[in-house]
Amino acid sequence: MPISLDGVQENDFAMVMGYPGSTNRYLTSYGVELAMTKTNPARVNIRAKKLELMKEKMDADPAVRLAYASKYAGISNYWKYFIGQTEGLENLDVYAKKLALEEELNTWIKAKNSRVKKYGDPIAEIADAYQDIEKYNLPFYYLYEAGFGIEFVKAGFKFSALINRLNDEDETALQEQLAEEREKSAKFFKDYIPAIDREVFAAMVRFLVEDIDAEFTPKAFLEVNPTYTATDLLSGFQAAQENDYQALAEYVFNHSILVDEDKLMLFYAEPKAEVLESDPGYIIASSVYDSYREASAKRGAALKQLEKGRRKFIAALREMNSKKMYYPDANATMRLTYGQVQSYDPKDAVHYHYLTTLDGVIEKEDATNPEFVVHPKLKQLHQAKDYGQYGTDGKLYVAFLTDNDITGGNSGSPVINGYGQLIGTAFDGNWEAMSGDIAFEPELQRCISIDVRYTLFVIDKFAGATHLIDEMTIIKNGQPQTRAVE
């Protein structure tokens, strides 16, 4: 694909092709209310605690910060997203708008017997389904966020496959699997710090014991209370007082091979199924997985009931507004979205230009914040205005805004102009776009893209990989460029 160095102007055509994950634009008022009042606050709260515990250790030790930078960013990304989504839904008054639409649809259906016969009462069906969904919604997300938010749990329940292999008599297959497990474990421990996971473990157990119905709390976690006698999964542990989370953490991290690389590697040398089966880390991981699977199954059954009403709802909506164009939700298949380069005004007296420059990167430099450290070479190139063919009038453009409809999964998607030339790479949405998976508002929500001129500048001038530029078809002033040999 040819690459344009001609840049963008406001109102220029721009299209994005990629694989957006999922949207939920036909969510009803019941789903919006559940997200705003239950699901999002819970996920934000759990992730905030994980981030707090990780950051404390990361700030104290540069080596820890390096090891956990990617994990921290992954947790933080959707922590911000859920905060932004809730704020966006509130600001756009989405719940009230959904409610008004549902009332309008209900009136339209009841106006004709033929419609009642065809659609019944989809809103009532949806309401009934949400009564069941609410029973299992928080347990499901607590187990997902808190249960699998414990690093050794997320890795540990998968050892059931090794136990099965140890119990059969295929020695060749066993050795192959042991080799795979050693490799997985080496990767796991490369950036794993037990002291962090231990603190996270205690906090996550507290969430799962205190915040959800005991029916869905992993049975192994109920043993933090000395009066609990229904099961004895952790036979070597006895709580001295009620909700003794730190004592449970101490027991697990002192006795499990899943959190100690040396012990786990010794186990691989002489593996026995009973060692894993009696390991407190594996017992806990399996207990979390079993509870998650139960909550997921019950929630899934309720979602199937919801789908019946949802299909009728969407069909009736499309018939009622037969002249309106509706497009389906994203579902991880290839999609094309087209629009224009656009600035926007999110609030009174606040305006965001459609372009940003390297000047802004330098202005935001903060040597105390790893996310805002600027490399010395980049500062040198900026000071010298050494932008090569990628600069324009002494400026180097870094990013631009469009009103393209994107979502998670579109990061890295090419942005193409009206001539079929690459002009950038989509990588994010603005703050106002965080509610876009449920409600798309083209006046406020923007796709943020890296300007391809900045990408090529980094490859060429910053990284010195000019040989890669030589292999590309570069368009400038509407014409292909022939690079002189230096």
Steps between C-alpha positions, in 0.01 A plus 500: 500500500641845413574728795411868486719771652252771401329496838138573580271800508175541689206330322732276295357154429641222718411132528617233741511128427553252781356245736304679777422270791141558607243771552160494668310782332160329540538468876175592674449725801525192725848422372611864521382525860675175594825618344489843664390398848643151550744358245723799429535617863596147608760456228644846565524432874676164461744629239574811706608281791728291279654814353552648847684194627713466187589869485620500859763238417576645155571847641741354756714300255584578132551128430149425623361789295661357188375147571143610565466790254309297242274334759426834662418661166266214408303531824502881483377511141159353574486659845497836320262364238231400753532836675472683168212286378293572811576871481415510129171315548405745774598808298311383193196405711499163327277326755218754455535488121483120497197508729320748273575285195365190673181681598458621142553147368258353751231748394567427132469122547175528698345728238430201273395145588712367214809648664406360839456159340835529322715647778310443825655713777878495444566767764330286767698193387821699529401628845432144621834379365686778683349390830691173459809664353532726805523195729814376326649818353714614794618149598608445139697824477644474851634154421636621166661819635600395853533123470703501180661827605725286722791408275565148625127420481480603136794274419431228757163351408645389165719245680199268496614393152837395641330304778297313239817427306676374813214260562522332162784278381626683191858587600585667168197732520583573865855609420373721218253667732757544773723680251210730411422563867862585577499754218170655616624518858828664396301773322267537797778546756701734275284794606337357812558640847339285773493789748264694271280202424479423871362846579263482204389154610396617848309797357325296232395231749344774712291615201384147426409423861339829600340639183314212335259229609679211674341267241755628247799561727767241420469234769871515584465869591221433750761331715626843609230472767574256784131411533473377140495121496304407185821415317860442596678567171803661666563232759821662621345841563300609806382861531564646845238771460214597272596618150868428553606594147865570576535167681361318197740691273794408723401134500460479121818687415703295749371162384407515130743402226302716254648821642859377537697442181767282661244269661298476180806407293590231754147366467538479121811283555295247700133576429222332694130569462438486874751782560296735283167373628600580859671829419312796658565722199353245261206430733420872514540547123266206435252633755491840330458339160215277621313798647558707187375220278184465712426874496576518128262214421213654697562843354522344154158339539353838594670662202336245269163609634599862441594424140146384420354833604791693349444356153134602506599842635747568217263367231214720628731800528612465139143468381384801702786713361504342156663804337790507743822317415610259774829315490582190704717493810870429460584133551876471434452472123648745249319832492546821305405834651518821301486859613697822510789667676328702772583713802242515780364709788423280803401781737428870506809697396702180448628417152727215388680552170510208259883494495772468764874552456831392651501832685221359718703187579786716623263724700358198682838354595515384862818317600330371817222325311603201283211568262630850422875449474636634171806333348806730475540436127139602435564823691814563292312451174226731623741771609678487163168476311664210319180346363617417148226462241244430771478851644284786371587867556725419792249271670472124532144379527447208736130412506164602358129460576222357286134420565545136399303245702757269664528292816735261680672282241547785253836597646754469221239527225610697191345841437465567127422818309273544200781405262561161661818618670605427857485813718512355850433221748199498733599433859245648742183695559460827686364510855151575374515187281524262796120460491507437126456124527149568629418843357686655205487880490680631187500860624717412800670166445825488309743240369861592582759398242876522479591714201696280260753780458595462866521121464740534207699769681554261793603218267731719294642787702466364854573128451720535192319223310509688171523172307139432595390836361674415173267203456184712530301690240500856634263762361573871548320787328295234330804340336709188577839589651837361394742514790850609418777265614690663787 
